[in-house]
Each structure stands twice: as C-alpha cells, then as structure tokens.
Amino acid sequence: MLENNLNRAERLRPIVIEVGGEPQGVVVQDAEGYRFLAVKLPAFAIDGQRFANVELAHSAVRDAVLASEA
C-alpha cells in the first residue's frame, strides 16, 4: 500500500516554471492535463489555467511575463 502512495506522490510532484532563471510558478498534473499555479505577480494573469503539457504551460508563462514587462 505504501508503494502505491509513493508512486502517486511522484506523479503529482509540482514542476517549477522559470522564465529568465526566475521561478514564476508551478504546474501540477490533474485529470485534464497540467494546471498552472502562479507565485510571482507577472504570471498571475494565467494563474489556474490548464494546459495539455508542460511545454505549453511554459510558453504561456513566458508570454505572460514578457507582456507584463512591455
């Protein structure tokens, strides 16, 4: 039973999304893909959005950060 819990915990581990070496938030896997949770103000524009994969999430975070700098 413990092994099942450890496998589940590994799957649900948050993945940090950085832009320019600065952490902007994390994505966590859910039933619909990956949900983004912002930790820095520039990324809050997309907080809570879901993405099909981590790469799409990273692109959206990068775009949000660049838009906030403009």
KOLPAKOL-100729 format. One record per atom (N, C-alpha, C): atom name; residue number from 1; residue in one letter; x, y, z. Coordinates in steps of 0.001 Angstrom, whole numbers, always signed. Example, Ala and Ser with C-alpha at 12.3 -4.5 7.8 and 13.67 -1.06 7.14 Angstrom:
2
<rec atom="N" nr="1" rest="a" px="+13190" py="-5690" pz="+7800"/>
<rec atom="CA" nr="1" rest="a" px="+12300" py="-4500" pz="+7800"/>
<rec atom="C" nr="1" rest="a" px="+13200" py="-3300" pz="+7800"/>
<rec atom="N" nr="2" rest="s" px="+12850" py="-2250" pz="+7080"/>
<rec atom="CA" nr="2" rest="s" px="+13670" py="-1060" pz="+7140"/>
<rec atom="C" nr="2" rest="s" px="+12900" py="+30" pz="+7870"/>
***
This chain:
70
<rec atom="N" nr="1" rest="m" px="+815" py="-1194" pz="+0"/>
<rec atom="CA" nr="1" rest="m" px="+0" py="+0" pz="+0"/>
<rec atom="C" nr="1" rest="m" px="+863" py="+1265" pz="+0"/>
<rec atom="N" nr="2" rest="l" px="+1915" py="+1258" pz="+779"/>
<rec atom="CA" nr="2" rest="l" px="+2799" py="+2410" pz="+828"/>
<rec atom="C" nr="2" rest="l" px="+3415" py="+2693" pz="-533"/>
<rec atom="N" nr="3" rest="e" px="+3768" py="+1647" pz="-1267"/>
<rec atom="CA" nr="3" rest="e" px="+4358" py="+1824" pz="-2598"/>
<rec atom="C" nr="3" rest="e" px="+3405" py="+2551" pz="-3535"/>
<rec atom="N" nr="4" rest="n" px="+2124" py="+2255" pz="-3494"/>
<rec atom="CA" nr="4" rest="n" px="+1139" py="+2948" pz="-4322"/>
<rec atom="C" nr="4" rest="n" px="+1091" py="+4429" pz="-3991"/>
<rec atom="N" nr="5" rest="n" px="+1157" py="+4752" pz="-2696"/>
<rec atom="CA" nr="5" rest="n" px="+1144" py="+6158" pz="-2291"/>
<rec atom="C" nr="5" rest="n" px="+2395" py="+6882" pz="-2763"/>
<rec atom="N" nr="6" rest="l" px="+3537" py="+6214" pz="-2722"/>
<rec atom="CA" nr="6" rest="l" px="+4778" py="+6832" pz="-3187"/>
<rec atom="C" nr="6" rest="l" px="+4741" py="+7073" pz="-4687"/>
<rec atom="N" nr="7" rest="n" px="+4206" py="+6117" pz="-5450"/>
<rec atom="CA" nr="7" rest="n" px="+4091" py="+6297" pz="-6898"/>
<rec atom="C" nr="7" rest="n" px="+3166" py="+7464" pz="-7219"/>
<rec atom="N" nr="8" rest="r" px="+2071" py="+7582" pz="-6506"/>
<rec atom="CA" nr="8" rest="r" px="+1118" py="+8677" pz="-6725"/>
<rec atom="C" nr="8" rest="r" px="+1777" py="+10024" pz="-6401"/>
<rec atom="N" nr="9" rest="a" px="+2518" py="+10068" pz="-5293"/>
<rec atom="CA" nr="9" rest="a" px="+3194" py="+11308" pz="-4901"/>
<rec atom="C" nr="9" rest="a" px="+4196" py="+11737" pz="-5965"/>
<rec atom="N" nr="10" rest="e" px="+4904" py="+10788" pz="-6547"/>
<rec atom="CA" nr="10" rest="e" px="+5882" py="+11111" pz="-7595"/>
<rec atom="C" nr="10" rest="e" px="+5185" py="+11699" pz="-8816"/>
<rec atom="N" nr="11" rest="r" px="+4042" py="+11152" pz="-9189"/>
<rec atom="CA" nr="11" rest="r" px="+3289" py="+11649" pz="-10349"/>
<rec atom="C" nr="11" rest="r" px="+2753" py="+13051" pz="-10107"/>
<rec atom="N" nr="12" rest="l" px="+2415" py="+13374" pz="-8861"/>
<rec atom="CA" nr="12" rest="l" px="+1782" py="+14653" pz="-8551"/>
<rec atom="C" nr="12" rest="l" px="+2777" py="+15735" pz="-8143"/>
<rec atom="N" nr="13" rest="r" px="+4048" py="+15441" pz="-8242"/>
<rec atom="CA" nr="13" rest="r" px="+5079" py="+16413" pz="-7850"/>
<rec atom="C" nr="13" rest="r" px="+4987" py="+17657" pz="-8728"/>
<rec atom="N" nr="14" rest="p" px="+4954" py="+18848" pz="-8132"/>
<rec atom="CA" nr="14" rest="p" px="+4897" py="+20082" pz="-8931"/>
<rec atom="C" nr="14" rest="p" px="+6160" py="+20270" pz="-9765"/>
<rec atom="N" nr="15" rest="i" px="+5996" py="+20866" pz="-10926"/>
<rec atom="CA" nr="15" rest="i" px="+7108" py="+21172" pz="-11816"/>
<rec atom="C" nr="15" rest="i" px="+7256" py="+22685" pz="-11859"/>
<rec atom="N" nr="16" rest="v" px="+8419" py="+23176" pz="-11495"/>
<rec atom="CA" nr="16" rest="v" px="+8664" py="+24621" pz="-11450"/>
<rec atom="C" nr="16" rest="v" px="+8796" py="+25164" pz="-12868"/>
<rec atom="N" nr="17" rest="i" px="+8147" py="+26301" pz="-13111"/>
<rec atom="CA" nr="17" rest="i" px="+8254" py="+27006" pz="-14389"/>
<rec atom="C" nr="17" rest="i" px="+9050" py="+28280" pz="-14140"/>
<rec atom="N" nr="18" rest="e" px="+10189" py="+28401" pz="-14829"/>
<rec atom="CA" nr="18" rest="e" px="+11047" py="+29580" pz="-14701"/>
<rec atom="C" nr="18" rest="e" px="+11082" py="+30343" pz="-16012"/>
<rec atom="N" nr="19" rest="v" px="+11223" py="+31639" pz="-15896"/>
<rec atom="CA" nr="19" rest="v" px="+11444" py="+32496" pz="-17059"/>
<rec atom="C" nr="19" rest="v" px="+12636" py="+33382" pz="-16721"/>
<rec atom="N" nr="20" rest="g" px="+13663" py="+33314" pz="-17548"/>
<rec atom="CA" nr="20" rest="g" px="+14869" py="+34093" pz="-17294"/>
<rec atom="C" nr="20" rest="g" px="+15527" py="+33722" pz="-15980"/>
<rec atom="N" nr="21" rest="g" px="+15434" py="+32452" pz="-15581"/>
<rec atom="CA" nr="21" rest="g" px="+16042" py="+31995" pz="-14345"/>
<rec atom="C" nr="21" rest="g" px="+15258" py="+32338" pz="-13094"/>
<rec atom="N" nr="22" rest="e" px="+14103" py="+32959" pz="-13242"/>
<rec atom="CA" nr="22" rest="e" px="+13271" py="+33371" pz="-12113"/>
<rec atom="C" nr="22" rest="e" px="+12024" py="+32485" pz="-12036"/>
<rec atom="N" nr="23" rest="p" px="+11805" py="+31773" pz="-10922"/>
<rec atom="CA" nr="23" rest="p" px="+10602" py="+30949" pz="-10797"/>
<rec atom="C" nr="23" rest="p" px="+9341" py="+31816" pz="-10860"/>
<rec atom="N" nr="24" rest="q" px="+8400" py="+31404" pz="-11686"/>
<rec atom="CA" nr="24" rest="q" px="+7143" py="+32149" pz="-11831"/>
<rec atom="C" nr="24" rest="q" px="+5956" py="+31388" pz="-11254"/>
<rec atom="N" nr="25" rest="g" px="+6111" py="+30076" pz="-11091"/>
<rec atom="CA" nr="25" rest="g" px="+5035" py="+29254" pz="-10553"/>
<rec atom="C" nr="25" rest="g" px="+5335" py="+27789" pz="-10790"/>
<rec atom="N" nr="26" rest="v" px="+4317" py="+26964" pz="-10595"/>
<rec atom="CA" nr="26" rest="v" px="+4463" py="+25529" pz="-10799"/>
<rec atom="C" nr="26" rest="v" px="+3277" py="+25010" pz="-11595"/>
<rec atom="N" nr="27" rest="v" px="+3472" py="+23871" pz="-12243"/>
<rec atom="CA" nr="27" rest="v" px="+2353" py="+23143" pz="-12832"/>
<rec atom="C" nr="27" rest="v" px="+2219" py="+21830" pz="-12079"/>
<rec atom="N" nr="28" rest="v" px="+971" py="+21447" pz="-11861"/>
<rec atom="CA" nr="28" rest="v" px="+679" py="+20170" pz="-11226"/>
<rec atom="C" nr="28" rest="v" px="-240" py="+19393" pz="-12154"/>
<rec atom="N" nr="29" rest="q" px="+6" py="+18110" pz="-12243"/>
<rec atom="CA" nr="29" rest="q" px="-803" py="+17281" pz="-13120"/>
<rec atom="C" nr="29" rest="q" px="-2158" py="+17029" pz="-12483"/>
<rec atom="N" nr="30" rest="d" px="-3210" py="+17110" pz="-13304"/>
<rec atom="CA" nr="30" rest="d" px="-4550" py="+16742" pz="-12856"/>
<rec atom="C" nr="30" rest="d" px="-5227" py="+15941" pz="-13963"/>
<rec atom="N" nr="31" rest="a" px="-6477" py="+15654" pz="-13793"/>
<rec atom="CA" nr="31" rest="a" px="-7193" py="+14795" pz="-14743"/>
<rec atom="C" nr="31" rest="a" px="-7290" py="+15407" pz="-16135"/>
<rec atom="N" nr="32" rest="e" px="-7181" py="+16720" pz="-16240"/>
<rec atom="CA" nr="32" rest="e" px="-7340" py="+17413" pz="-17519"/>
<rec atom="C" nr="32" rest="e" px="-6027" py="+17887" pz="-18121"/>
<rec atom="N" nr="33" rest="g" px="-4909" py="+17510" pz="-17551"/>
<rec atom="CA" nr="33" rest="g" px="-3612" py="+17942" pz="-18069"/>
<rec atom="C" nr="33" rest="g" px="-2752" py="+18493" pz="-16950"/>
<rec atom="N" nr="34" rest="y" px="-2297" py="+19732" pz="-17117"/>
<rec atom="CA" nr="34" rest="y" px="-1440" py="+20383" pz="-16140"/>
<rec atom="C" nr="34" rest="y" px="-2033" py="+21743" pz="-15784"/>
<rec atom="N" nr="35" rest="r" px="-2161" py="+21996" pz="-14504"/>
<rec atom="CA" nr="35" rest="r" px="-2718" py="+23263" pz="-14027"/>
<rec atom="C" nr="35" rest="r" px="-1578" py="+24135" pz="-13517"/>
<rec atom="N" nr="36" rest="f" px="-1585" py="+25409" pz="-13932"/>
<rec atom="CA" nr="36" rest="f" px="-536" py="+26341" pz="-13531"/>
<rec atom="C" nr="36" rest="f" px="-959" py="+27101" pz="-12285"/>
<rec atom="N" nr="37" rest="l" px="-25" py="+27200" pz="-11323"/>
<rec atom="CA" nr="37" rest="l" px="-242" py="+27956" pz="-10095"/>
<rec atom="C" nr="37" rest="l" px="+872" py="+28997" pz="-9990"/>
<rec atom="N" nr="38" rest="a" px="+510" py="+30246" pz="-10091"/>
<rec atom="CA" nr="38" rest="a" px="+1491" py="+31338" pz="-10106"/>
<rec atom="C" nr="38" rest="a" px="+2008" py="+31640" pz="-8701"/>
<rec atom="N" nr="39" rest="v" px="+3273" py="+32062" pz="-8644"/>
<rec atom="CA" nr="39" rest="v" px="+3857" py="+32529" pz="-7390"/>
<rec atom="C" nr="39" rest="v" px="+4453" py="+33934" pz="-7525"/>
<rec atom="N" nr="40" rest="k" px="+4553" py="+34428" pz="-8745"/>
<rec atom="CA" nr="40" rest="k" px="+5080" py="+35779" pz="-8992"/>
<rec atom="C" nr="40" rest="k" px="+4024" py="+36604" pz="-9729"/>
<rec atom="N" nr="41" rest="l" px="+3983" py="+37877" pz="-9445"/>
<rec atom="CA" nr="41" rest="l" px="+2967" py="+38770" pz="-9983"/>
<rec atom="C" nr="41" rest="l" px="+2829" py="+38731" pz="-11507"/>
<rec atom="N" nr="42" rest="p" px="+3903" py="+38745" pz="-12294"/>
<rec atom="CA" nr="42" rest="p" px="+3730" py="+38746" pz="-13746"/>
<rec atom="C" nr="42" rest="p" px="+2984" py="+37523" pz="-14279"/>
<rec atom="N" nr="43" rest="a" px="+3053" py="+36418" pz="-13564"/>
<rec atom="CA" nr="43" rest="a" px="+2420" py="+35179" pz="-14026"/>
<rec atom="C" nr="43" rest="a" px="+979" py="+35021" pz="-13550"/>
<rec atom="N" nr="44" rest="f" px="+505" py="+35898" pz="-12684"/>
<rec atom="CA" nr="44" rest="f" px="-854" py="+35759" pz="-12162"/>
<rec atom="C" nr="44" rest="f" px="-1922" py="+35926" pz="-13240"/>
<rec atom="N" nr="45" rest="a" px="-1570" py="+36489" pz="-14372"/>
<rec atom="CA" nr="45" rest="a" px="-2534" py="+36636" pz="-15470"/>
<rec atom="C" nr="45" rest="a" px="-3032" py="+35281" pz="-15963"/>
<rec atom="N" nr="46" rest="i" px="-2251" py="+34232" pz="-15766"/>
<rec atom="CA" nr="46" rest="i" px="-2681" py="+32905" pz="-16234"/>
<rec atom="C" nr="46" rest="i" px="-2815" py="+31905" pz="-15086"/>
<rec atom="N" nr="47" rest="d" px="-2849" py="+32386" pz="-13860"/>
<rec atom="CA" nr="47" rest="d" px="-2993" py="+31510" pz="-12701"/>
<rec atom="C" nr="47" rest="d" px="-4254" py="+30655" pz="-12825"/>
<rec atom="N" nr="48" rest="g" px="-4105" py="+29357" pz="-12594"/>
<rec atom="CA" nr="48" rest="g" px="-5241" py="+28442" pz="-12625"/>
<rec atom="C" nr="48" rest="g" px="-5561" py="+27852" pz="-13983"/>
<rec atom="N" nr="49" rest="q" px="-4930" py="+28341" pz="-15030"/>
<rec atom="CA" nr="49" rest="q" px="-5199" py="+27794" pz="-16363"/>
<rec atom="C" nr="49" rest="q" px="-4640" py="+26390" pz="-16495"/>
<rec atom="N" nr="50" rest="r" px="-5301" py="+25604" pz="-17346"/>
<rec atom="CA" nr="50" rest="r" px="-4858" py="+24230" pz="-17598"/>
<rec atom="C" nr="50" rest="r" px="-4247" py="+24133" pz="-18987"/>
<rec atom="N" nr="51" rest="f" px="-3250" py="+23255" pz="-19097"/>
<rec atom="CA" nr="51" rest="f" px="-2530" py="+23066" pz="-20348"/>
<rec atom="C" nr="51" rest="f" px="-2388" py="+21576" pz="-20627"/>
<rec atom="N" nr="52" rest="a" px="-2293" py="+21241" pz="-21902"/>
<rec atom="CA" nr="52" rest="a" px="-2167" py="+19839" pz="-22304"/>
<rec atom="C" nr="52" rest="a" px="-821" py="+19246" pz="-21896"/>
<rec atom="N" nr="53" rest="n" px="+210" py="+20097" pz="-21847"/>
<rec atom="CA" nr="53" rest="n" px="+1536" py="+19604" pz="-21465"/>
<rec atom="C" nr="53" rest="n" px="+2348" py="+20738" pz="-20834"/>
<rec atom="N" nr="54" rest="v" px="+3474" py="+20381" pz="-20279"/>
<rec atom="CA" nr="54" rest="v" px="+4325" py="+21340" pz="-19574"/>
<rec atom="C" nr="54" rest="v" px="+4899" py="+22382" pz="-20528"/>
<rec atom="N" nr="55" rest="e" px="+5226" py="+21977" pz="-21743"/>
<rec atom="CA" nr="55" rest="e" px="+5801" py="+22909" pz="-22714"/>
<rec atom="C" nr="55" rest="e" px="+4823" py="+24035" pz="-23049"/>
<rec atom="N" nr="56" rest="l" px="+3555" py="+23709" pz="-23228"/>
<rec atom="CA" nr="56" rest="l" px="+2549" py="+24747" pz="-23496"/>
<rec atom="C" nr="56" rest="l" px="+2399" py="+25676" pz="-22305"/>
<rec atom="N" nr="57" rest="a" px="+2465" py="+25127" pz="-21114"/>
<rec atom="CA" nr="57" rest="a" px="+2389" py="+25957" pz="-19913"/>
<rec atom="C" nr="57" rest="a" px="+3575" py="+26911" pz="-19852"/>
<rec atom="N" nr="58" rest="h" px="+4767" py="+26406" pz="-20131"/>
<rec atom="CA" nr="58" rest="h" px="+5961" py="+27246" pz="-20081"/>
<rec atom="C" nr="58" rest="h" px="+5865" py="+28380" pz="-21099"/>
<rec atom="N" nr="59" rest="s" px="+5396" py="+28089" pz="-22293"/>
<rec atom="CA" nr="59" rest="s" px="+5244" py="+29124" pz="-23321"/>
<rec atom="C" nr="59" rest="s" px="+4262" py="+30195" pz="-22875"/>
<rec atom="N" nr="60" rest="a" px="+3156" py="+29781" pz="-22276"/>
<rec atom="CA" nr="60" rest="a" px="+2148" py="+30740" pz="-21817"/>
<rec atom="C" nr="60" rest="a" px="+2687" py="+31606" pz="-20682"/>
<rec atom="N" nr="61" rest="v" px="+3445" py="+31011" pz="-19781"/>
<rec atom="CA" nr="61" rest="v" px="+4040" py="+31778" pz="-18683"/>
<rec atom="C" nr="61" rest="v" px="+5041" py="+32777" pz="-19237"/>
<rec atom="N" nr="62" rest="r" px="+5891" py="+32336" pz="-20158"/>
<rec atom="CA" nr="62" rest="r" px="+6866" py="+33241" pz="-20769"/>
<rec atom="C" nr="62" rest="r" px="+6166" py="+34415" pz="-21445"/>
<rec atom="N" nr="63" rest="d" px="+5105" py="+34127" pz="-22189"/>
<rec atom="CA" nr="63" rest="d" px="+4347" py="+35183" pz="-22866"/>
<rec atom="C" nr="63" rest="d" px="+3741" py="+36155" pz="-21851"/>
<rec atom="N" nr="64" rest="a" px="+3209" py="+35636" pz="-20752"/>
<rec atom="CA" nr="64" rest="a" px="+2606" py="+36495" pz="-19722"/>
<rec atom="C" nr="64" rest="a" px="+3653" py="+37395" pz="-19084"/>
<rec atom="N" nr="65" rest="v" px="+4819" py="+36833" pz="-18816"/>
<rec atom="CA" nr="65" rest="v" px="+5898" py="+37626" pz="-18195"/>
<rec atom="C" nr="65" rest="v" px="+6377" py="+38701" pz="-19167"/>
<rec atom="N" nr="66" rest="l" px="+6579" py="+38342" pz="-20422"/>
<rec atom="CA" nr="66" rest="l" px="+7019" py="+39342" pz="-21410"/>
<rec atom="C" nr="66" rest="l" px="+5975" py="+40437" pz="-21600"/>
<rec atom="N" nr="67" rest="a" px="+4703" py="+40067" pz="-21589"/>
<rec atom="CA" nr="67" rest="a" px="+3633" py="+41064" pz="-21727"/>
<rec atom="C" nr="67" rest="a" px="+3607" py="+42020" pz="-20539"/>
<rec atom="N" nr="68" rest="s" px="+3913" py="+41517" pz="-19356"/>
<rec atom="CA" nr="68" rest="s" px="+3914" py="+42377" pz="-18171"/>
<rec atom="C" nr="68" rest="s" px="+5090" py="+43352" pz="-18180"/>
<rec atom="N" nr="69" rest="e" px="+6139" py="+43006" pz="-18892"/>
<rec atom="CA" nr="69" rest="e" px="+7318" py="+43866" pz="-18974"/>
<rec atom="C" nr="69" rest="e" px="+7178" py="+44943" pz="-20039"/>
<rec atom="N" nr="70" rest="a" px="+6231" py="+44771" pz="-20929"/>
<rec atom="CA" nr="70" rest="a" px="+6070" py="+45717" pz="-22045"/>
<rec atom="C" nr="70" rest="a" px="+5397" py="+47004" pz="-21608"/>
***
